[in-house]
């Protein structure tokens, strides 16, 4: 098939023989073998030039497709055997990317020195295909059928407030006490103003009051430190503040509702060694 395509492109057995470093006789044998196998003539031969028959023109398109698939298969094997290299573009939220993912990416780059990474930190829902991204780490349920995903450890939060706020408004001892408090809200949460807890008395859902909503985890953290209210946020973002006493952990007998977290990548994009290495590394780090 490869010889047949070459003859169609170059127009003569002699030209193909020169390019492939074979004799014109051998090129002719390839074509005759193909025609005998198919039981039909593919090329009209003359002393100076070869022209495709109608069947030959139709068959040529199928040959090109099959040869491209074969080359893609060979390339896939070659790439699978090579080391990860090249540039990765990865998206995630501003807070998670800054506090947690950035140190992890530094470790990944030390492990794979031929890979460079561009982190795209944004709290909006980015389109991986449209924005040329290789992967994204997201919290929430995956609804996009054009994406592949791998499950990571779920997002869990803790409830905290500044000592100055608690001195003024009192300390809640039960989730239902939150209805009498100012609570800080992230407007992107699917749960809205309903916070869910699990504790000694089972599941408890509380519709909290939120006079202040901020679409940035950093903004909510600073508002909590300023004494604006009670915050429900990922523990790793508040760990230093809790350890330093800037924020006080509340309702420690209760767990908050977890949210799914996953790494996503486009379904139809070729799985390169650099992307496979990154997915495996993230799954191990946040598994």
C-alpha positions in Angstrom: 0.0 0.0 0.0 2.8 2.4 0.8 4.4 1.8 -2.6 1.0 2.3 -4.3 0.5 5.6 -2.6 4.0 6.7 -3.6 3.3 5.8 -7.2 0.1 7.8 -7.1 1.9 10.8 -5.6 5.0 10.8 -7.9 3.5 9.5 -11.1 6.0 6.9 -12.2 7.7 3.7 -11.1 11.1 5.2 -11.8 10.5 8.1 -9.5 9.3 5.9 -6.6 12.2 3.5 -7.2 14.7 6.3 -6.8 13.1 7.7 -3.6 12.8 4.2 -2.0 16.2 3.0 -3.3 14.6 0.0 -5.0 14.6 -1.1 -8.7 11.6 -0.1 -10.9 11.0 -3.9 -11.3 10.6 -4.3 -7.6 8.1 -1.4 -7.5 6.2 -3.0 -10.3 6.1 -6.3 -8.3 4.5 -4.5 -5.3 1.8 -3.0 -7.5 1.1 -6.3 -9.3 0.9 -8.1 -5.9 -1.7 -5.6 -4.7 -3.8 -5.8 -7.9 -3.7 -9.7 -7.9 -4.8 -9.7 -4.2 -7.7 -7.3 -5.0 -8.5 -8.9 -8.4 -8.7 -5.5 -10.1 -6.4 -3.1 -11.9 -5.4 0.0 -9.9 -3.0 1.7 -12.3 -3.2 2.2 -16.1 0.4 1.8 -17.2 2.1 3.6 -20.2 5.7 3.8 -21.1 6.1 7.3 -19.7 3.5 7.7 -16.9 1.1 5.7 -14.7 -2.5 6.9 -14.1 -4.9 5.6 -11.5 -8.1 3.8 -12.6 -11.4 4.9 -11.0 -11.1 2.0 -8.5 -7.5 3.0 -7.9 -8.5 6.6 -7.0 -11.1 5.3 -4.5 -8.7 2.8 -3.0 -6.0 5.4 -2.6 -8.0 7.3 0.0 -8.4 4.1 2.1 -4.7 3.3 1.8 -3.7 6.8 3.0 -6.0 6.4 6.0 -4.7 3.0 7.0 -1.0 4.1 6.6 -1.7 7.2 8.8 -3.2 4.9 11.4 -0.2 2.6 11.2 2.2 5.6 11.6 0.2 6.9 14.6 0.5 3.5 16.2 4.2 3.4 15.7 4.6 6.9 17.1 2.5 6.0 20.1 4.8 3.1 21.0 7.9 5.3 20.4 6.5 8.1 22.6 5.5 5.6 25.4 9.1 4.5 25.5 10.5 8.0 25.8 10.9 10.1 29.0 8.4 12.9 29.8 9.4 16.2 28.3 7.9 19.4 27.1 5.4 22.0 28.5 2.3 21.3 30.5 -0.5 23.9 31.1 -2.6 23.1 34.1 -5.5 25.0 35.6 -6.9 25.1 39.1 -8.4 27.5 41.7 -6.3 30.4 43.0 -6.3 29.3 46.6 -5.6 25.6 46.0 -3.0 26.4 43.4 -1.2 28.8 45.5 -1.2 27.0 48.8 -1.0 23.4 47.8 -0.5 22.6 44.1 2.5 25.0 43.6 4.8 23.2 46.1 3.6 19.9 44.6 4.4 21.1 41.1 7.9 22.1 42.2 8.5 18.5 43.4 7.1 17.2 40.1 9.5 19.4 38.1 12.5 18.2 40.2 11.5 14.6 39.5 11.1 15.3 35.7 13.7 18.0 34.8 12.7 18.0 31.1 9.1 19.1 31.8 8.1 22.7 32.3 4.7 23.7 33.8 2.5 26.7 33.4 -0.1 27.0 36.2 -3.3 28.9 35.3 -4.9 30.0 38.6 -8.5 31.1 38.3 -11.7 30.6 40.2 -13.8 30.6 37.0 -14.7 27.4 35.2 -12.1 27.3 32.4 -12.6 25.4 29.1 -9.6 23.1 28.6 -10.0 22.6 24.9 -10.7 26.3 24.1 -7.8 27.6 26.2 -5.2 25.0 25.2 -4.9 23.4 28.7 -3.5 19.9 29.3 -5.3 19.3 32.6 -7.3 20.9 35.4 -7.9 20.0 39.1 -11.5 20.8 40.1 -13.8 20.4 43.0 -17.4 19.2 42.3 -19.2 16.7 40.1 -17.9 16.1 36.6 -20.6 16.8 34.0 -18.6 17.3 30.9 -18.6 14.2 28.7 -15.6 15.5 26.7 -13.3 15.1 29.7 -11.6 12.1 31.2 -11.0 12.2 35.0 -9.2 10.5 37.9 -10.6 10.8 41.4 -8.5 12.4 44.1 -9.1 12.7 47.8 -12.3 14.7 48.5 -12.3 18.4 49.5 -13.1 18.7 53.2 -13.5 21.9 55.2 -13.2 23.2 58.8 -15.3 25.8 60.6 -13.3 28.7 62.1 -13.6 32.3 63.4 -11.3 34.9 64.7 -11.1 35.3 68.5 -12.2 38.9 68.2 -15.5 37.8 66.5 -16.1 35.0 69.1 -15.5 37.5 72.0 -18.2 39.7 70.5 -20.8 37.2 69.3 -20.1 34.1 71.4 -18.9 30.6 70.4 -21.3 28.1 68.7 -21.3 24.6 70.2 -23.8 23.0 67.8 -24.2 23.6 64.0 -27.7 25.0 64.6 -26.2 27.8 66.6 -24.8 29.1 63.3 -28.2 30.6 62.4 -27.5 33.3 65.0 -24.1 34.2 63.5 -22.5 36.0 60.6 -21.2 33.4 58.2 -18.9 34.1 55.2 -19.9 32.6 51.9 -18.2 31.7 48.6 -20.9 32.3 45.9 -19.6 29.5 43.6 -20.5 26.7 46.0 -23.4 24.6 44.8 -24.8 24.3 48.3 -25.2 28.0 48.6 -26.0 29.1 52.1 -26.8 25.6 53.3 -24.0 24.0 55.3 -24.1 20.3 56.1 -22.6 18.6 59.1 -22.2 15.0 60.3 -21.8 14.4 64.1 -23.1 12.6 67.2 -26.7 13.4 66.2 -26.4 12.4 62.6 -26.7 14.7 59.6 -27.5 18.4 60.4 -28.2 21.0 57.7 -28.1 24.6 58.5 -29.2 27.6 56.4 -26.7 30.2 57.4 -26.9 33.9 57.1 -24.3 35.5 54.8 -24.2 39.2 54.5 -20.7 39.0 53.0 -20.0 36.8 50.0 -16.6 36.8 48.3 -15.7 34.9 45.2 -12.1 34.3 46.4 -10.9 31.9 49.1 -8.2 34.4 49.9 -10.7 37.1 50.4 -12.9 35.0 52.7 -9.8 34.1 54.7 -8.8 37.7 55.2 -12.4 38.6 56.1 -12.4 35.9 58.7 -9.1 37.1 60.1 -10.6 40.6 60.4 -13.4 39.3 62.5 -16.2 39.5 59.9 -17.7 36.2 60.7 -17.5 32.4 60.7 -15.8 30.6 57.8 -16.1 27.1 56.3 -13.0 26.4 54.2 -10.5 23.8 53.3 -8.3 23.0 56.3 -5.0 23.3 54.5 -5.7 26.9 53.7 -6.4 27.8 57.3 -3.9 25.4 59.1 -1.2 28.1 59.8 -3.8 30.6 61.1 -5.3 27.9 63.4 -1.8 26.9 64.7 -0.9 30.6 65.3 -4.2 31.3 67.1 -5.3 33.8 64.6 -8.4 31.6 64.0 -10.1 29.3 66.4 -11.4 25.9 65.3 -15.1 25.4 65.9 -17.5 22.5 66.1 -14.7 19.9 66.2 -17.1 17.1 67.0 -18.7 17.5 63.6 -17.4 16.8 60.1 -18.4 19.0 57.2 -19.8 17.6 53.9 -17.0 16.6 51.6 -16.9 17.5 47.9 -15.5 15.4 45.1 -12.2 16.5 43.7 -10.6 15.2 40.5 -8.0 15.8 37.9 -9.4 16.3 34.3 -8.0 16.1 30.8 -9.5 16.1 27.3 -10.9 12.8 26.2 -9.7 13.0 22.6 -6.2 14.4 23.3 -3.2 12.1 22.9 -1.9 10.8 26.2 1.7 12.0 26.2 4.3 10.8 28.6 4.5 14.2 30.3 0.7 14.2 30.9 0.6 10.6 32.1 3.5 11.3 34.5 1.7 14.4 35.9 -1.7 12.6 36.3 0.1 9.8 38.2 2.0 12.2 40.3 -1.1 14.2 41.3 -3.1 11.1 42.0 -0.3 9.9 44.3 0.0 13.3 46.0 -3.7 13.8 46.5 -4.9 10.2 46.4 
